[in-house]
């Protein structure tokens, strides 16, 4: 196996782990928004808490292996910069919007280990959690599109802008009230 093949493998494997981690986070956040009690919420809080262990290192692996691959094929391709910008946006969105909210949920859960407080319920239904993961998943698909098609020039920017717009649309839909939450607060 050549060094190039090994780095390409690690790049693709990193992308898989990034997507797997974000998929788990999306699933967990979705179930947290539907949780009616602490027994239902606790396992999903654990999943949300540990998912960065999947995609956090993956972002680093994708970045480092992508840098090596870009040096081999040449930095003169626009799609590389568009994909790099999207990868940075994924990392920053998780750090700025998701991590502080998850840390607050974990803190509240530790302070009230036996009850489902109103404060915890409010945090679990924070639409920013769902919006953040939806936006990041859309960007992962945008990067995948760029990696497969290797679009040049303006087409790369149009493609990644389209996935940013799709991600923003999906993120905006997170502000709809969840059906179960709306039903419990109506009673």
C-alpha positions, 0 to 999 in steps of 0.5 A: 500500500502506498502512502497516498492510498493510506492517506486517502483511506484515512480521509474517507474513513474520517469522513465516515466517522464524521457523518456517523457522529453527526447522525448519532447526534441528530438522532439523540437530539431528536429523541431528547426533544420528544422525551417526556420524562427523565428515564426517556431522556437520560440515555439520549443525553449520554449519546449527545454527550459522547458523539463529539468523540466520534466526529471531533477527531474525524474533523482533524483526520479529514483536515490533515489527510485532506491537506496531504491529498491537496498537496499531491493533486495541487491547491489550484482547484477551487473545490478544495478551498470550498470544502475546507471552508465548509469543514471549518464551518462544521467545526465552528458551528459545533464548538460555538452553538452545540457544545455549550448547550450540551454542557449546560444540559449535562450540568443541569442533569447532574444537579437534579439527578432524579427529576425532570426539571422545567429548566432541563426540559427547556434545555432539551427542547432548545431548537439551536441543538437541532438546527446546529446538527442539521446545518452541519449534516448539510455541509457534510453532504456539500463537501461530499458533493465537491469531493465526488464532482471536483467542480471548478471555479464558480460551480464549487462556490455555487454547490457549497452555497446551495448546501449552506442554503439547504442547511439553513433551511433545515436549521430554520425548521428546528424552530417548529414546536415538537408535537409531543412538547406542544401536547404536554404544555397544552394540558 
